[in-house]
Structures are given as structure tokens and as C-alpha cells.
Amino acid sequence: MFSLSGAFLSAPSQALTVYVTATATNAAESSAISKPAGSVNLAAGNLALRDVISVLNANKARAGTNIDSLDIVLAAGVYQLASTLTLTPDASWSTTPLSISGPAGGGAIITGGHVVNFFSPVKDAATVARLPSGARGSVMVADLKQNGITNLGTVQRHGMDIPITPAPLELFFRGQPMTLARWPNTGFATIASLPGGPNGLSFTVVGGHTAAWQTEPDLEAMGYWARDWADTTLAVQSVDASGTITLAAPAPEYGLAVNQRFFIQNALSELDQPGEYYVDRTNARVYIWPPAAMTDGDVTASVVDSLLVVNNALNMTIQNLTFDTARGDGLQLLGGGKITVDHVAFRNMGDRGAMSNAGSSGFSNVTVENTGEGGLTIYGGNRTTLVAGNSFVTNSTIRNYARRTRAYRPAISLSGVGDTISGNTLYNGPHAAIIYSGNDHLISNNEIYDVVTETADSGAIYTGRDWSARGTVIADNFIHDIGTAAQPTATVGVYLDDQICGTTVERNVFSHVNQAVFIGGGRDNLVSDNLFSNSSPAILVDSRGLSWQKAWSDDPNGIFRTQLAAVHYDQPPYSTRYPLLAVILSNMPGAPLNNLLSRNIVIGGTPLSADAGAQQYLTVDQMFASQDVVFATSMSDAARTTFSDFVLAPSSPAIAAGFQRSQFAPASP
């Protein structure tokens, strides 16, 4: 329970403020918050946090038109939810600014986690026998029901192209995610053979502990089953005496292939190192190998789906809060508009940090970490009318954002028209950092690194497969160290996939990116004033719309022409905003026309790779090399790691020839 009181001031132009604490008594609350003179107690007893809105609504009615803001102020403390908190402001609030805030630093923590105590050594002989021999003196067990946890959630298939659903119960140790017991402990095993063929469900592996897996009741397998950019995690139906593993139907989206990667998880027989855990769903028990000496309160289980859902709010600010531990999203903004989420932390979510389809809304100065299905998802703008959404993600840090589903769960997912992603630091992701669709976005001043670490044919910034999605500018970003040395191929910095058109990529710095900019068959793209270091090829262009995608380009009922018809591409506003789009079907559809590469610097790599079909339509205007560059700081090219290392001195010949330096500004610490 939470303690709640309010300041209700009837004088003109006053704020109606409700103060909330995580303590059980008003006396404790009074010592935590200094309330303004004239405030009155709005509640005789303790109210749950979810009752605040009804209190505000009732007292705003009493105040009439005298209230010019509605403020919910949370004191520092932990606000433990038993279920999702839903906030639906009264319609009469639409012109009154509403805020929910905590103290600076995020000391007000809204959590869907439940502490798990009462751990003891494993003594049951049958269970001990299932454990690896080296773990038998270290693994601890706790009864979830004894801890008041009866709902373990639902284990569901998840992965690329599968709708996001809440994760089942997960465990966290001192605020960090634990790992479901798995084999191998790191990395992947590979498929050795396919007894049922590529469209079947069965496969074999060399070196697996298949005899032990036969008795695992809740075994799962995660894999890039046929493509290195498409993952699925699903249940294992059976493991037979021959060692053949059979997955639960249906088969993964693209089937199975020999030598593709997978691992086994949620196996008690694989609980063999500190930091791992196993969930016995039948008996509602959890087994862990603590990563450090354990005391009460160290282990938390996620028990609530999403934490806060805001419906149709207008003129709202959410500030200085921490959303911690949930099976679903930390925050959902559904409808409404002009909502700003500022200086908020999201951590340890089973799904995303937050999602929003509110207009003219977004996130500034937020931190997102340890999420399962992506960082932030933003929908803003109208693709039919090209009215801008003015949604934004700015000055934020997002890391380790794809714990559960690995592919196509980016740090930021953006759809719509006229939205902004700027000034962010995005890192530690297996696939893309930014995936966007739609028109007229600005993606600028972001630092992106250590992403695309587990996938191939993937990009740090990715979009694809829509001729009508034009007008986006990708500028002044610092994109470096993309992919891994173990899998260096087909990892891209900016990936304009499957005939994306009308995109500007300018004044970016790329360092140690296998394929820095990839134009995958599109037209009307501009790549200018970028600096490429140790990225080879710096720019890759192909003509897939004339070769293996020609049938897609020509099909009157295919995806490209269906998308054109949906937005009325040859009528205003599209025909006036994008005149080259209006004539696309009469001008060699599928051909990579009008791509311009201008004033780019390439150091330590191949400048350009273009197939014959693309070369005939490609314009290259000034490609600078090392002799055209003088850096402000002298060092070897291999030693350059930070953006400041790539700043050009004014004396550089490239600048004299017109090269425009990046305006990237590193984020404040």
C-alpha cells in the first residue's frame, strides 16, 4: 500500500497536487515531503497508487476552473505493483497539464518485481541426481508459493515476426538478469543433420547432453534456424534415445538448415555455473546458482505484465521515475498527445522499456537497459496525409535491449512520418540499433556501436522494402565497431534494404564497419560528406530490382505496388512532396536510378562496390582518400576510436574542396 495526501488550493491559478509515498503511514509521508502551506489531506487512510487519479478527478471538480495543473508527486521509495497500473485522465483534463514525477535521480521506483526469499540447498535425491555433478553443492531452491507467487506466466514462442507478448516469470539477482540454464553456456551449437528434412521439426547435434535432456519437462531451444537474421525460441517436443531433438510445431518461419546456430535452455541438467537459474513450472519452484554470496532480498522475480498504461492523456509529463522489472513493457502511452517522458529509467523488462502512439510525444534523457524485446517503440504521424507525428527520442541511452528475441527488436523502432531520433547512445545489441519505416524522419547525432553482434545481413540503422517511404535524413551520426571479428561479413552501418528510395545519408562518421552504407537496389538516394575509416566497402550498391527482385518490382499485386496504391503516390500530398515517386511506374521501376555519391572520404578500405546493373545509373562526385585528409589530432589510423579522433583540421584538402564536416556532438555524461 502507498500513503497519499494532497494539496488542494482554491485560489485562482493553482496546482492541485497529490503527494504519494511508498510508506504505510501519513506520519512517515509527512516527514518525507514538505507540502505547501494550505494543503489539506484528501485521504483519511492509505490509498493505492492506482487510486490517485480518482482523487484528483474528484477534487478538480470541487476546484472548478481554478486549477491550472494537476501534479502527482512520488516520494523516494519502492512502489510495488500487484498488477498493471492504468491511468485514464478524465476528459475534462484535456486542457490542464498533468504530471507524474519523483525526486531527481529516479529514487521513486515503480516495480512489478517480487522478492524471492527462503532459498535452501537442494536435498531431494532425485533432483540432486539431475544436477551436473559440479553444481550439486552450489544450487539453491525456493518455493514460489511460499513467497506468495502463484502465477508463473505463460511460456510462449517468441522471435522475429512473432507478435510481442509478456514474458513468463524471470529472475534477477541484485538488479541484473539471471540466465536460464543452457547449453552451451555461451555462444551456439550447430545443427548436424536434419532427419525430417529442412521443412521438418527434427535435428541432431554433436556433443549435446541429449540423454539428460530426455527427462527435461520444460525444455526450450533458441536458434537462428535457417537464416542468420531470423531467430525463434520455442519448446522442445521431445528428445529421443538416438539423440534426435524434435521441436514443437509449427516449424520455425524459414525451416531448418544444417550448420545453423541454436542453444538449449531451461534445463535443470544444464544448471552448471553461477548466475544461471531453472524454473520448475509444475511444482512452482526456482533453482539458482547464486553469482555471489546471497542474502534475503537479492533475488527478484517478475510478476506483473506491463507496469503503467496511460490512455488518451494530453499535455502530460512523466519525470524522474524508475520503472523496474516486469514481464511486459515498462510504460505504454496509448493515444492522446503532447506527452513527454523525461529523466526516466526503464530496466529489466521482459518486453520493451516503453511504447507510444501518442502524437507529438516522446522520450528525452531516458535510460533503457536489460529489456527482452527491444528498447523503445514509437508510432507517430499519418502516412496517408504526410502529417508529421513530431514524436521523438532524444539524449537517451539504450543498451542490452534484446535479451529474449534477438532479431528485429532494436533499441528504437520508429514508424510514421516526421519523427526524430537524435542525440542518443545505443549499444550492446545482437541486431539493429534503429529500425524505421515511413517518411521524413530525422536520425541525427547518435552514437551507435557494438550492435549487429550476433546476426548477419543486418544494419545498425535499418529500413527496407517500400518505394513510398522517402524523405528521411540520416545525418551527423558516429557509427563504429559494428558486428564482431568472429562474424565480420554482411554487417552494415546504414542499410537501405530492398529498394528503399529517397534517403539522405550525410556527414556521418563510420569506423570499423564491414559495409558502411548499403543501397539495396533503391533509387534517388544521396550519400554525401561521410567519413569512412577501416570500413570496406564504404558504399555498396546493387541492382536487385533488375535481377532477383525483378518479379517483385513488376508484380501489379506485389508489395511495392500495393504500398504505392495505399498512399495514393501519384496524387497530393505524395506527388507534390516527392515528384520523382509520382512517375516511378513509368520510369523503369526496379532500376537503381539517380543515386548520387558526393564528397565522401574513404580511409583504409575499398571506397565502392557496385554491380554492373547499378554502375550504369550511379553518379560519383568526388571521392576523397587519405592524402586529402589532415586530422586535428595526429595518430595512426588504427588508433582512432573516439569521434574527436576523426575531427578534420581546417587545413584538410578535402575541406578546401567542399567536404562538409560532421556536426556530431558526443552526449553529455
PyMOL commands that set and color helices and strands:
alter all, ss='L'
color gray80, all
select helices_A, chain A and resi 26-32+49-66+91-93+125-130+133-135+145-147+210-213+268-270+544-546+550-554+559-566+574-577+579-582+584-586+612-615+626-628+637-639+643-646+653-656
alter helices_A, ss='H'
color red, helices_A
select strands_A, chain A and resi 3-7+14-21+67-74+77-80+85-87+98-101+108-111+113-116+120-121+140-143+158-159+171-173+176-177+179-180+182-183+189-190+202-203+220-227+230-239+245-247+261-265+276-280+285-288+299-302+308-311+314-319+322-326+331-334+337-342+345-349+354-356+362-364+367-369+376-382+387-388+392-394+397-399+412-417+420-422+425-427+434-439+442-444+447-449+458-464+473-475+478-480+491-497+504-506+509-511+515-520+526-528+531-533+539-542+595-603+608-610+618-624
alter strands_A, ss='S'
color yellow, strands_A
deselect
rebuild
show_as cartoon
